[in-house]
Amino acid sequence: MSSITFADLPLAEPIQRALREEKYTVPTPIQAQAIPAQLEGRDIIGCAQTGTGKTAAFALPILNHIAANPKGLRRGMARTLVLTPTRELAVQVGKSFNTYGRNIRLRHALVYGGVSQHPQTRALARGVDILVATPGRLLDLMDQGHIDLSGVEFLVLDEVDRMLDMGFVHDVRRIAKEMPGHRKTALFSATLSRDVERIAKDFVEDPVRITVTPDKPVVENILQEVCFVKQENKMPLLQAYLRGQGDRSGHHSTIIFCRTKYGTEKLSKQLNKHGFRSDAIHGDKSQGARQRALDGFRSGKVPILVATDVAARGIDVRSISLVVNFDLPEMADSYVHRIGRTARAEAEGNAVSFCTGNDVGLLAQIEKYIGKKIEVDVNHPFHDPQAADRSTHHSKRPFGGGGGQGGGKKFFGKRKPFGRSGRHPAPRGGGHFKHKSRGRASGR
């Protein structure tokens, strides 16, 4: 927890007013260290886990500079460029600039693929103070002469490790050649691998390095468990978990991850058929359909989002109660990104993974990656002892708490444990829980 408040930071009054309106009072650790350094004109390399408020850490200093230094804009010009690896993250970053810059006169635009370019070129026609873009569409518009980067004063590379994973490094280098060398640069990444360090040398000069390690890693803030289950029993087990979310009076959100696009669509349709409101998001969906699904999820109108790993980064939704790995990911680091959708801004969260006998090898890789064994739930009617025997696990905590009588800590308040009836409860629509604001600017 930071010992300073946003009021202590030398941010312009319009920005301070926006923070007060959002009831943000205490910066997160990455914000408390990164904002002052950028206000002093330093380049930075920021390393912090997902959900720690990195967006506000660069958005606030940029907005402060624009507020203090208004400038005329020429056609296609951008004063600030924020590069993100995905469309979803670009939209999220754009909303953050809208939130924190609502009291400042500025022009901004979003540029990403999957939608018509005409609204984007119209927004760029008079020039913008802030341009948030994905590399591919940005290069397309540059080649067409719609964007002029010769006046860029700030460059932000967000989620650099993800850009490397997605093969954008050559695009980013090509884009950077069109910008002046005297710009200020902020580079943010969840990890600092050798490849990230190599990229950083090319983009930042005498940087301030900020590495934030929370008191507990994000995965430590998440109550994780694994259920050994046969493939054909995954759906009834999932329904039982969703039924345990509580009554219908509050608000809550669940993300369910599947391995394939087909599986994502199929599962969402099955959930809707059984009375659980859900929507699916994956790479084959149009940008408009993906955005509608995200908007419904954020608003709570659709409490369940079924997704492939395309959604593992770039989605920042308040108070996600549960992440379900309906299919285990094939890459161990994807597990961390998936369950990181809950436990945002140091909150606690819940994650459950379904493991079949064919997936025990993937589970072992995940546990090696996170450096801990995931607790096993055995007290549910679909427990597969053969799959469990193939694993090296030992049961630590039964489903729903301490034994068949339902004692101990539970996922979602009061509910009947599986151990009493030997049958899964009849499914019903997902419930909701209300969550209080933590009073932080978490980059939303």
N, C-alpha and C positions, 0 to 999 in steps of 0.2 A: 504494500500500500504506500503510495506516494505521500510525502509530508507536505507538499505544496498543493495549492488549489489553482484552478484556472484563473481566478482573480489575481493571483500573484504573478502571472505571466504578462509580459508587455505586449498584449494583443490589442488591436484596435477596438474601440467601443462597440462598433456594429457587430463584431465577432463575439465579444463578451456578451452582448445582449442576446445573440442567437444561442449561445451556450446556456445562458440563464433560462431562456425560453424552453430549452430542451431539458432543463433541470440537471445539467451536467456540472458538477462542482469539482470533482477530484480527478486529475488525469491518471491514466494507467502508467505503469513504469516506463514503457516505451515512449509514451507521449511526454512524460515529465523530463526525459533525457533528450529526446530528439528535437522537440520544439525549440528550446532555448538555443541549441547549437545551430539550427537553421536560421533562427532570427538573427544570429550573429554572422550569417553569411557563409557558414561552413558546409562543405559536402559531408554527407553521412552515409555510412553503411549500417543498416539496422537489421538485426537478427532477433526475431521473436516468434514464438509459436502463434498459430492461427487463433483468432478470437481475442487478441490482446490490444486491439485498437490502433493498428498500424495506419489505417486510412486517415484518421484524424491527425496522426503524428506528422504527416506531410501536408495534408489539406490546410490546416490552420496557418502554418507559416506562409504558404503560398497566398492564401487569401489576405493575410496581413500585408504582404508586400504589394499586392494589387490595390488594396484599399489606400495605402499610403502613397502609391505611385501610379495614379491614373495616366493612361497613355492612349493616344489616338491609334486606331487600328486600321490597317490597310487590307485590301482584298486577299483572302486566303491566309492571312497571318495568324500565328498562334504564339502567345507569350509563354504559355506553359504547356508542356506535353507530358501526359501520364500514360505510359504504356502498360497494358495488362494482358495476361495470356488468354483470357476468355471473355466472351460476350457478357456472361452473367456478372463477372467481376467489374467489367467496365460500367455496367448499369449501376451496380452497387456504389462504385466510387463516384459516379455522377450524382447520385442521390445525396451522398455525403457532402459534396460541394454545394449542392442546392440548400441543404439544411444549414450548414455553417455560414454560407455566404448569402443568406436570404436578405440581409440588410445592406448589402453592398451592390453598387451598380457594376455589373460585369456581364460579359457575354461568354457563353460556354457551349460546347458541342460534344456529342458522343459520335464516335465513328467505329462501326464494327460490321462484320459480314452477316449474311443470312437475311438481310432486309434490303429494301430498295435504297440506293445511294442518293436519290434525289433530295429527300428531306435533309440529309447530311450535307450535301453540297450547298443547299440554300442556307443552312445555318453557318457555313463557313464563308459565305460570299462576302460578308462585311468584316471578316476577321473576328477572332475570339481571344479572350483572355486565357481561357483554359480549354484544352482539348484532351479528352480522354479517349483512347483508341486501342484497338487490337492491331498487331503488326500487319496482318495480311491486307485488310481493307485500307489501312493507312497508306501502304505502298501503292495500292491501286489508285487511290485518289491523288497521291503525289505524282504518279506517272501521267495522270490525266491533267495535271496542272492546277488542281483545285486547292492545294495546300502549299504554303510557303513556310518553311521551318527556319529561315535565316534569322528570324528575330526571337527565337526561343531563349527565354531567360532562365527557366527552370525545366529540368528533365527529371521525371520520376520513373524508375523501373520497379514495378510492383510484382512481387512473387517471382523473382528472377529464377529461382530453382525450378519453378513450374514452366517458365519460358524455355529453359534448357531442356526439360523433359519433353516438351512439345516441339522441339526443333526450330525455335524461333531465333536462335542466336545470330544467324546470318542476316535475317531481316532486320534485327535490332541494330546490328553494325551498319547496315546500309542506310537505315534511317538516321543514325547518329552522324553520318558524314555530311548530312544536309544542315546540321545545326552548328552554331558558332562554338568555338572552343572555350569561351569565357563564361559559359552558362554555369549555374549551380545545379548539382546533381544529388539526388537521394536514391539510394538503392536499398530495397527491402527484400528480405528472403526469410523463409522459415528455417532454412539450414544454410550453413556456410561450407559447402563442399569445395574441393579443389577447383572444380569447373566454375563455381560461383566466384571464387577468389580471383580466378584468371580473368573473368569478365569485369570484375570490379576494378582491376588495375587499368583497364582501358577506358573507364568511364568516370572515375572519381579521382580527385586530386587532393592529397593530404587530408583524407577524410577523418571525421570523428567516428570511431567504431562504437556501436552500442549493441550489446548483447544482453538480452533480458531473459534470465532464467527464473521462472516463478518459484515460490516456495515449494509448490508441488507441480510437477509436469502436468500438462493438460490431461494426459491419460490417467494420471493419479487422481484427478478431480472427478473422474468418471467411474461410476459403479458399473463394472464390466462383468458379464457372465456369459457362459457358453452352454448351449443345449445340444446334446447329442440326439439326433433325430433322423429317421429315415426320410428320404426325399418325398415320399407320398404323404407324409404326416406334417410337412412344413406348414401347409396352409391352415389346417385346424389349430396347430400350435400358435401360429401368428394371430389368428382370430382370438384365441384365449388371452394372449398378451394385450391385444388392443382392447378387449373387454375389461381388462384390469386397470384401465386408465382412470377410472373414477366416474363420478356422476356427470350430468350434462350441463352443469351450471357454470363451470369455469372455462378457461381457455388453455389449450395445449396443442402442440404440434409434434408430429412423428415423421421422420424420414426413414424409408425402407430402401435398402440398396440391393439391387440385383446385378448379375454379371453381364447379362445380354440385353439388347434393346427389345427383342421379342419377349423375353421373360418379364421385362418391366411393364410392357403393355398388357400382357396376359394377367399378371398379378393385379394390376390396377383395376382391370375389368372384373376380376373375381371379387376383389374387395368391395367394389361398388354393388355388385350383385348381392352380396351378403349384408348390405346396409352400412358399409363403412365408406364415407365420402373420401375419395382420393383422386389424384391426378398423376400422370406420368410425365417424366422429363428425360430425354435422351438425345443423342446427336442427330437422329433422323427427323426430329420434330423441327418445324419451322421456327424461326426466331420469335414470331408473333405468338405461336402456340406455347413455346417455352416461357415467354414472358407472362402470358395469361395464367399459366400454371403457377408460376412463382408469385404473382400478385395475389392469386387466390389463397395460396399457402401463407403468405405474409399476413394477409388480412384475417386469417382464421376461418374464412368461408370454406376452405378445403383443408381439413386438419391433417391429412396424410399425403405425403409426397413420395412417390415411388420413383427411384432414379437409378441410372447407371453412374459410373464414376465421373461422368461429365459434370455432375453436381457436387462432387466431393470438395471442390474449392470454388470460391466465388459466391457462395450463398451464405448470407449473414442474416439469420432470422432470430428475433428475440425469443427466448424461452422455449427452445426446442426441448421437449421433455425426454424423448426417447429416440435413439438410433437403432435400427434393426438391420443386421447383416443377414438378409434372407439367403444370400449366397456369399460365402467368404470370398474376399478379393484374391486375385492371383498374385498380387504384389503386396508385400508386407507393409510398405509405407503407405499404401492406399488405405489400409485399415486405420491408421492414425488420422489421416485426412478425413475419412468417413466419420469416425466417432467424434472428431473435433467439431462437427456441426453442433453438438451439444457442449455444455460446459464453456460457453462463451464468456469472455471477460472475467475469468476466474470463478465463475459459478460452477456448481456441481451438476452433473448430468448422468444419464443412464444409457447403457448400450448393451444389447444382447446379440449374440451371434449363433446362428444355426449351423451345426456341423454334422455332415453325413460321414459315413465310413470312408467315402472316397476323398474327403476333405481334411483328414487328420494331418496329412503332411503340410497343407497350407496353414493349419492352426499352429503347428510346431514352428513354422517359419515366423509367424506373427509373434508368438511368445518370445522367440529368440530376439526379434527386432525390438520389442518393447521392454525386454529384460524382466519379465515376470510371467507367472502362470495365471491364466484367467480362471476364475472360480467357476465350478461346474454346478448346474442345477440338475438334480436327479429326481426331484419330487414332482414331476409332471407326467401325465399319462402317456406321453409319447417318447419317453426316454428310451434310447437304443443302446442297450448294454454292450452289444457287439462293437459298435462304433467306439464306445467308451473304452472297451478293452484294447482296441487298436491304438488308443492314445495312452500317454504316460500319466494322465490326470488322476488325481485323487479327489473325491468329492469333498468340498469344504463347506458349502452353504446350500441348503435346499431352496427350491423355488419359493419366492414370496417371503422368505425369512426363516426362522428357526423351527424347521420340522413341519410335520403335517398339521400341526395345530395353528400354524400361521403366526408364530411369535417372531420377534426380532424385527430387523429393518426390512421394509417392503419397498417396492418400486413406486407404487402409486397409492399411498394411503391405505384405507381399509378395503380389503377384498377377501373373498373366500379362497384359501389356498387349494391347490389341486389335490393335495393329499387326502382330503376328506371324502371325496366322492369317487375318485378313480376315473372320472369323466371330465372332459373339458367343458367349461361353462358355455352356454349357448351364446353365440356372438351377438353383439349389438353395435350400434353406431358409436364412433369414438367420442369420448367425453372431452371436457375442457378444464383447464386449470388457469387461474389468474396468477400472474407473477408480478412482483413489485420491481420497479426500476432500481438499478444498483447505483444510479447517480453518476455514471461514468460516460465519457464519450468513447465508445468502443468501436469507432470506425464504421458505424452503420450508415 
